[in-house]
Amino acid sequence: MTTARAASPGPYHLRLVRPNERRASRAQADARSRRAVALLLGSTAFLVGTGLVMVLSASSISAFAAYGDSFVFVQRQAVYAIVGVFALLVASRMRVDAWRRLATPFLLVTIAMLIAALHPSVGVSAYGSSRWFELGPVTVQPSEIAKLAIVVFSASVLARRLGKLDDLGQLAMPLLPMTLVVCGLVIMQPDLGTMVILAGTVFLLLFAAGVRLAYLGIAGLVGAVIGAGLIMSADYRRIRFLAFLDPWQDAQNTGYQLVQSLYALGSGGWTGVGLGASRQKWQYIPNAHTDFIFSILGEELGLIGEIVILLAFGVLIYAGIKIATRANDVFARLLAAGIVSWLGLQALINLGAVTGLLPVTGVPLPFLSYGGSSLAVSLAAVGVLVAIARTPARAAQAGRTTRASRANHVGRGKRADRSPPGKAVAR
């Protein structure tokens, strides 16, 4: 009796899956995909709904002071949410292969938009940055679109060259120059926080693809040196970084925003002061409805509310990882891994800044912070994850059909070869 040995995995395989993992039946795969999609959409809907409530609460005072209407920002956010839901539905119906074909054009269009935002005659400047441009009545922030574009492009490149990741030339071209171009345009706006998210997402994608840890270590070291140089090269970034190290040293100036954020989080206690009863939103915390919305949430809903939000993000990341590990296609796995890395990294950087664990970078909290481009693009990315989750059953069925067709073809060929001796077989 001979015991069949499992084939050993090749030298290149994604870190997202176990090489010898057994395939589940189609019914089990469909059920697991539906559960993952339900967790993904449920957590997303909860975060978006909570975000609308908190935008109303956090922005009501500043909106009334600026426009005489406390509902200005939440009304805009509601419109952005509707646009984002439409983008989610469209993305969820697209074939995953379409993103592979659109990877390069999508990134090139995004680069053109980033350049347009920097042009004085097109770009819109605010708070010392040129990150937006107007498209009719809509203000677009290309750097938010760049997050999805760089994920799609990186996943496409790595999927094509999965067996050549030991070759630095194959690995770097064209991924490295395109990433540098996008990050360079973003830092020119200037927007160091978004640049960190873009570079960090590509780094995590390289890890998921199975790039050698030695290469990743060198890349991480070079990135840290470049990041330190960028921080020290601009006065406002250097001052912000030093204020992060000890915000209480200059609590009324450079450390003011972080100190007020900590006051809000600390005064919330276990259950908070009550929804809408925040004191820090009375223009004590700058940008309370954007980058520091979690501070107002912690003050009004307390530690329990904060934990619920963190659990919602945890469920979303968990569902995204499950979708990535169960995808049949390498490109789909990397695309899902890139989206999860981007959303998780952005949430981590925002929460770290709000709680004083990381320097303040001006990065919005996904799905909660006020901002049309961020919300719409994030919801579109969730739609891509839904499309990936729905693909395995169809792909598996197509694969079985193709294998059955090939088997029938081979069988017919073998039967044709069994012709009586002495008779020629026409070919």
C-alpha positions as CSV (number, residue, x, y, z in Angstrom):
1,M,0.0,0.0,0.0
2,T,1.5,3.3,-1.1
3,T,0.9,6.5,0.8
4,A,0.7,9.6,-1.3
5,R,2.8,12.4,0.0
6,A,1.6,16.0,-0.3
7,A,3.5,18.0,-2.8
8,S,5.9,20.4,-1.2
9,P,5.1,24.1,-1.7
10,G,7.1,25.9,-4.3
11,P,9.7,28.5,-3.4
12,Y,7.2,31.3,-3.8
13,H,3.8,31.4,-2.2
14,L,1.8,34.0,-0.6
15,R,2.0,34.5,3.2
16,L,-1.7,34.9,3.1
17,V,-2.4,31.1,2.8
18,R,-1.1,27.8,4.0
19,P,0.3,25.9,0.9
20,N,-1.2,22.6,2.0
21,E,-4.6,23.9,3.1
22,R,-7.4,21.6,1.9
23,R,-10.1,23.1,-0.3
24,A,-13.6,23.2,1.1
25,S,-16.6,22.1,-0.9
26,R,-18.5,24.7,-2.9
27,A,-21.3,24.9,-0.4
28,Q,-19.0,25.4,2.5
29,A,-17.0,28.0,0.5
30,D,-20.2,29.9,-0.4
31,A,-21.4,29.9,3.2
32,R,-18.0,31.2,4.4
33,S,-18.0,33.9,1.8
34,R,-21.5,35.0,2.8
35,R,-20.5,35.2,6.4
36,A,-17.4,37.2,5.6
37,V,-19.4,39.6,3.4
38,A,-22.0,40.0,6.2
39,L,-19.3,40.8,8.7
40,L,-17.7,43.2,6.3
41,L,-20.8,45.1,5.3
42,G,-22.2,45.0,8.9
43,S,-19.1,46.6,10.4
44,T,-18.9,49.1,7.6
45,A,-22.5,50.1,7.9
46,F,-22.1,50.5,11.7
47,L,-19.0,52.6,11.3
48,V,-20.5,54.9,8.6
49,G,-23.7,55.3,10.7
50,T,-21.7,56.1,13.8
51,G,-19.6,58.5,11.8
52,L,-22.7,60.5,10.6
53,V,-23.9,60.8,14.2
54,M,-20.5,61.9,15.5
55,V,-19.9,64.3,12.6
56,L,-23.2,66.0,13.5
57,S,-22.2,66.2,17.2
58,A,-18.6,67.2,16.7
59,S,-19.3,69.8,14.0
60,S,-22.5,71.4,15.2
61,I,-20.8,74.3,17.1
62,S,-18.1,75.1,14.5
63,A,-20.7,74.8,11.6
64,F,-23.1,77.2,13.3
65,A,-20.2,79.6,14.0
66,A,-19.0,79.6,10.4
67,Y,-22.3,79.1,8.5
68,G,-25.1,79.8,10.9
69,D,-26.3,76.2,10.4
70,S,-25.4,73.4,12.7
71,F,-26.2,70.7,10.0
72,V,-24.0,71.9,7.2
73,F,-21.2,69.3,7.6
74,V,-23.5,66.3,8.4
75,Q,-25.7,67.1,5.4
76,R,-22.6,67.1,3.2
77,Q,-21.3,63.9,4.8
78,A,-24.7,62.2,4.2
79,V,-24.4,63.1,0.5
80,Y,-20.8,61.7,0.5
81,A,-22.1,58.5,2.1
82,I,-24.8,58.1,-0.6
83,V,-22.1,58.5,-3.3
84,G,-19.9,56.1,-1.4
85,V,-22.7,53.5,-1.2
86,F,-23.2,53.8,-4.9
87,A,-19.5,53.3,-5.5
88,L,-19.6,50.3,-3.2
89,L,-22.4,48.7,-5.3
90,V,-20.7,49.4,-8.6
91,A,-17.3,48.0,-7.3
92,S,-19.0,44.9,-5.9
93,R,-20.5,44.1,-9.3
94,M,-17.2,44.6,-11.2
95,R,-15.2,41.6,-12.2
96,V,-11.9,41.4,-10.3
97,D,-10.0,40.9,-13.6
98,A,-11.2,44.4,-14.6
99,W,-9.2,45.9,-11.9
100,R,-6.1,44.1,-13.2
101,R,-6.6,45.6,-16.6
102,L,-7.3,49.0,-15.2
103,A,-4.4,49.1,-12.8
104,T,-1.9,51.1,-14.9
105,P,-4.5,53.5,-16.5
106,F,-6.1,54.1,-13.1
107,L,-2.7,55.0,-11.5
108,L,-1.8,57.3,-14.4
109,V,-5.1,59.2,-14.1
110,T,-4.5,59.5,-10.4
111,I,-1.0,60.9,-11.0
112,A,-2.5,63.5,-13.4
113,M,-5.0,64.4,-10.7
114,L,-2.3,64.8,-8.1
115,I,-0.4,67.1,-10.5
116,A,-3.6,69.1,-11.1
117,A,-4.1,69.6,-7.4
118,L,-0.6,71.2,-7.2
119,H,-1.2,73.6,-10.0
120,P,-2.1,77.1,-8.7
121,S,-4.8,77.7,-11.3
122,V,-6.6,74.3,-10.6
123,G,-5.7,73.3,-7.0
124,V,-7.5,74.5,-3.9
125,S,-5.4,75.4,-1.0
126,A,-6.4,75.2,2.7
127,Y,-4.5,75.0,6.0
128,G,-1.2,75.6,4.0
129,S,-1.8,72.5,1.8
130,S,-2.8,72.1,-1.9
131,R,-4.5,68.7,-1.7
132,W,-7.8,69.3,-3.6
133,F,-9.2,70.5,-6.8
134,E,-12.8,71.4,-7.7
135,L,-14.8,69.3,-10.2
136,G,-17.9,71.4,-10.7
137,P,-19.7,71.6,-7.3
138,V,-17.5,68.8,-5.9
139,T,-14.1,69.1,-4.2
140,V,-11.9,66.1,-4.9
141,Q,-8.9,65.0,-2.9
142,P,-6.7,62.9,-5.3
143,S,-4.5,61.6,-2.5
144,E,-7.4,59.6,-1.2
145,I,-7.9,58.0,-4.7
146,A,-4.2,57.4,-4.8
147,K,-4.5,54.9,-1.9
148,L,-6.8,52.6,-3.9
149,A,-4.8,53.2,-7.1
150,I,-1.5,52.2,-5.6
151,V,-3.0,49.1,-4.1
152,V,-4.5,48.0,-7.4
153,F,-1.2,48.7,-9.3
154,S,1.0,47.0,-6.7
155,A,-1.2,43.9,-6.6
156,S,-1.1,43.7,-10.4
157,V,2.7,44.0,-10.6
158,L,3.3,41.5,-7.8
159,A,0.8,39.0,-9.1
160,R,2.6,38.9,-12.5
161,R,6.0,38.6,-11.0
162,L,5.3,36.3,-8.1
163,G,8.0,33.8,-9.2
164,K,10.7,36.4,-9.6
165,L,10.6,38.2,-6.2
166,D,14.2,37.2,-5.6
167,D,15.3,39.3,-8.6
168,L,15.5,42.9,-7.3
169,G,15.3,44.3,-10.8
170,Q,12.1,42.4,-11.5
171,L,10.8,43.4,-8.1
172,A,11.6,47.1,-8.3
173,M,10.5,47.8,-11.9
174,P,8.1,49.4,-12.3
175,L,6.8,49.3,-8.7
176,L,9.5,51.4,-7.1
177,P,9.5,54.3,-9.5
178,M,5.7,54.6,-9.6
179,T,5.5,54.4,-5.8
180,L,8.1,57.1,-5.6
181,V,6.3,59.3,-8.1
182,V,3.0,59.1,-6.2
183,C,4.6,59.6,-2.8
184,G,6.7,62.5,-4.1
185,L,3.6,64.2,-5.4
186,V,1.8,63.7,-2.1
187,I,4.7,65.0,0.0
188,M,4.7,68.1,-2.3
189,Q,1.2,69.0,-1.2
190,P,2.5,68.6,1.6
191,D,0.9,65.5,3.3
192,L,3.3,63.4,5.2
193,G,0.6,61.3,6.8
194,T,-0.9,60.1,3.5
195,M,2.6,59.4,2.1
196,V,3.3,57.2,5.1
197,I,0.1,55.3,4.4
198,L,0.9,54.8,0.8
199,A,4.5,53.6,1.4
200,G,3.4,51.5,4.4
201,T,0.6,49.8,2.3
202,V,3.1,48.9,-0.4
203,F,5.5,47.6,2.2
204,L,2.8,45.3,3.7
205,L,1.8,44.1,0.2
206,L,5.4,43.1,-0.4
207,F,5.3,41.1,2.9
208,A,2.0,39.4,1.9
209,A,3.5,38.5,-1.5
210,G,6.3,36.7,0.1
211,V,9.3,39.0,-0.5
212,R,12.3,38.1,1.5
213,L,12.5,39.5,5.0
214,A,16.0,40.7,4.3
215,Y,14.8,42.9,1.4
216,L,11.9,44.2,3.6
217,G,14.3,45.0,6.4
218,I,16.5,47.0,4.1
219,A,13.5,48.8,2.6
220,G,12.1,49.6,6.1
221,L,15.4,51.0,7.2
222,V,15.8,53.2,4.1
223,G,12.1,54.3,4.6
224,A,12.7,55.2,8.2
225,V,15.8,57.3,7.3
226,I,13.8,59.1,4.6
227,G,10.9,59.7,6.9
228,A,13.2,61.1,9.6
229,G,14.8,63.4,7.0
230,L,11.4,64.6,5.9
231,I,10.3,65.3,9.4
232,M,13.4,67.3,10.2
233,S,13.5,69.2,6.9
234,A,10.4,71.2,7.6
235,D,10.0,73.4,10.6
236,Y,6.3,72.7,11.2
237,R,6.9,68.9,11.0
238,R,9.8,69.1,13.3
239,I,7.9,71.2,15.8
240,R,4.9,68.8,15.6
241,F,7.1,65.8,16.2
242,L,8.9,67.4,19.2
243,A,5.5,68.4,20.6
244,F,4.4,64.8,20.4
245,L,7.3,63.7,22.5
246,D,6.2,66.1,25.3
247,P,3.0,68.0,24.5
248,W,2.7,69.4,28.1
249,Q,5.9,71.4,27.7
250,D,4.0,73.8,25.4
251,A,0.4,73.0,26.1
252,Q,-0.9,76.3,24.9
253,N,0.9,76.3,21.5
254,T,2.6,73.4,19.8
255,G,1.1,70.7,22.1
256,Y,-2.4,72.3,22.3
257,Q,-4.3,70.0,20.0
258,L,-3.0,66.8,21.5
259,V,-3.5,68.1,25.1
260,Q,-7.1,69.0,24.3
261,S,-7.6,65.6,22.7
262,L,-6.3,63.9,25.9
263,Y,-8.6,66.1,28.0
264,A,-11.6,64.9,25.9
265,L,-10.6,61.2,26.2
266,G,-9.9,61.4,29.9
267,S,-13.1,63.3,30.8
268,G,-15.3,60.6,29.0
269,G,-14.7,58.0,31.7
270,W,-16.4,54.7,31.3
271,T,-19.7,55.8,29.8
272,G,-19.0,59.3,28.6
273,V,-20.7,62.6,29.3
274,G,-23.5,61.9,26.9
275,L,-24.1,62.1,23.2
276,G,-24.0,65.7,22.1
277,A,-22.7,66.9,25.5
278,S,-19.1,67.3,24.6
279,R,-17.3,70.4,26.0
280,Q,-14.2,70.1,23.9
281,K,-16.1,70.4,20.7
282,W,-16.8,74.1,21.6
283,Q,-13.8,74.9,19.4
284,Y,-11.3,73.7,21.9
285,I,-10.1,70.9,19.6
286,P,-9.2,72.1,16.1
287,N,-10.7,69.9,13.4
288,A,-12.8,68.0,15.9
289,H,-15.1,66.6,13.1
290,T,-12.2,65.5,10.9
291,D,-8.9,64.1,12.2
292,F,-9.9,64.2,15.9
293,I,-13.4,62.9,15.8
294,F,-12.4,59.9,17.9
295,S,-11.6,62.3,20.8
296,I,-15.2,63.7,20.7
297,L,-16.5,60.1,20.5
298,G,-14.5,59.1,23.5
299,E,-15.7,62.1,25.5
300,E,-19.3,61.6,24.7
301,L,-19.5,57.8,24.7
302,G,-16.7,56.9,27.0
303,L,-14.3,54.0,27.1
304,I,-17.1,51.6,26.3
305,G,-18.0,53.5,23.1
306,E,-14.3,53.6,22.1
307,I,-14.0,49.8,22.6
308,V,-17.1,49.2,20.5
309,I,-15.6,51.2,17.7
310,L,-12.3,49.4,17.9
311,L,-14.2,46.1,17.8
312,A,-16.0,47.2,14.7
313,F,-12.7,48.0,13.0
314,G,-11.4,44.6,14.2
315,V,-14.4,42.8,12.7
316,L,-13.8,44.7,9.4
317,I,-10.1,43.8,9.3
318,Y,-10.9,40.1,10.2
319,A,-13.5,39.9,7.5
320,G,-11.1,41.4,5.0
321,I,-8.3,38.9,5.9
322,K,-10.7,36.0,5.6
323,I,-11.7,37.2,2.1
324,A,-8.1,37.6,1.1
325,T,-7.1,34.1,2.3
326,R,-10.0,32.4,0.5
327,A,-9.6,34.1,-2.8
328,N,-8.6,31.6,-5.6
329,D,-6.6,34.1,-7.7
330,V,-3.2,35.5,-6.7
331,F,-4.1,39.0,-7.8
332,A,-7.4,38.9,-5.9
333,R,-5.6,37.8,-2.7
334,L,-3.0,40.6,-3.0
335,L,-5.7,43.2,-3.9
336,A,-7.7,42.2,-0.8
337,A,-4.6,42.2,1.4
338,G,-3.7,45.7,0.1
339,I,-7.1,47.1,0.9
340,V,-7.1,45.6,4.4
341,S,-3.5,46.9,5.0
342,W,-4.5,50.4,3.9
343,L,-7.6,50.7,6.0
344,G,-6.0,49.1,9.0
345,L,-2.9,51.2,8.8
346,Q,-4.8,54.4,8.4
347,A,-7.0,53.7,11.4
348,L,-3.9,52.8,13.4
349,I,-2.2,56.1,12.5
350,N,-5.2,58.2,13.3
351,L,-5.9,56.5,16.6
352,G,-2.2,56.7,17.5
353,A,-2.2,60.5,16.9
354,V,-5.4,61.1,18.8
355,T,-4.2,59.2,21.9
356,G,-0.7,60.6,21.8
357,L,1.0,57.3,20.8
358,L,2.1,58.7,17.4
359,P,2.8,62.2,16.1
360,V,-0.2,64.2,14.7
361,T,-0.3,63.7,11.0
362,G,-3.7,64.9,9.8
363,V,-4.9,61.5,8.7
364,P,-8.7,60.9,8.8
365,L,-10.3,58.0,10.6
366,P,-11.8,55.7,7.9
367,F,-15.6,55.8,7.7
368,L,-16.0,58.1,10.7
369,S,-14.1,61.4,10.0
370,Y,-15.7,64.1,7.9
371,G,-14.5,64.1,4.3
372,G,-16.1,63.2,1.0
373,S,-13.2,61.7,-0.9
374,S,-12.0,59.6,2.0
375,L,-15.5,58.2,2.7
376,A,-16.4,57.5,-1.0
377,V,-13.0,55.8,-1.8
378,S,-13.1,53.7,1.4
379,L,-16.6,52.5,0.6
380,A,-15.5,51.7,-3.0
381,A,-12.7,49.7,-1.6
382,V,-15.2,47.7,0.6
383,G,-17.1,47.0,-2.6
384,V,-13.9,45.6,-4.2
385,L,-13.6,43.2,-1.2
386,V,-17.2,42.1,-1.7
387,A,-16.5,41.4,-5.3
388,I,-13.5,39.3,-4.4
389,A,-15.5,37.4,-1.8
390,R,-18.1,36.5,-4.4
391,T,-15.6,35.4,-7.0
392,P,-14.3,32.1,-5.5
393,A,-17.4,30.0,-6.1
394,R,-17.7,31.1,-9.7
395,A,-13.9,30.7,-10.2
396,A,-13.9,27.2,-8.6
397,Q,-16.9,26.1,-10.7
398,A,-15.2,27.5,-13.9
399,G,-12.0,25.6,-12.9
400,R,-13.9,22.4,-12.4
401,T,-15.7,22.8,-15.7
402,T,-12.4,23.4,-17.5
403,R,-10.7,20.4,-15.9
404,A,-13.7,18.2,-16.8
405,S,-13.6,19.5,-20.4
406,R,-9.9,18.7,-20.6
407,A,-10.4,15.3,-19.1
408,N,-13.1,14.5,-21.6
409,H,-10.9,15.7,-24.4
410,V,-8.0,13.6,-23.3
411,G,-10.4,10.6,-22.8
412,R,-11.6,11.0,-26.4
413,G,-8.1,11.1,-27.6
414,K,-7.1,7.9,-25.8
415,R,-10.2,6.2,-27.1
416,A,-9.3,7.3,-30.7
417,D,-5.8,5.9,-30.3
418,R,-7.3,2.5,-29.5
419,S,-7.9,1.7,-33.2
420,P,-7.5,-1.8,-34.5
421,P,-4.0,-2.9,-35.6
422,G,-3.3,-2.2,-39.2
423,K,-5.7,0.7,-39.6
424,A,-4.5,4.2,-39.8
425,V,-6.0,6.8,-37.6
426,A,-6.7,10.1,-39.4
427,R,-5.3,13.1,-37.5
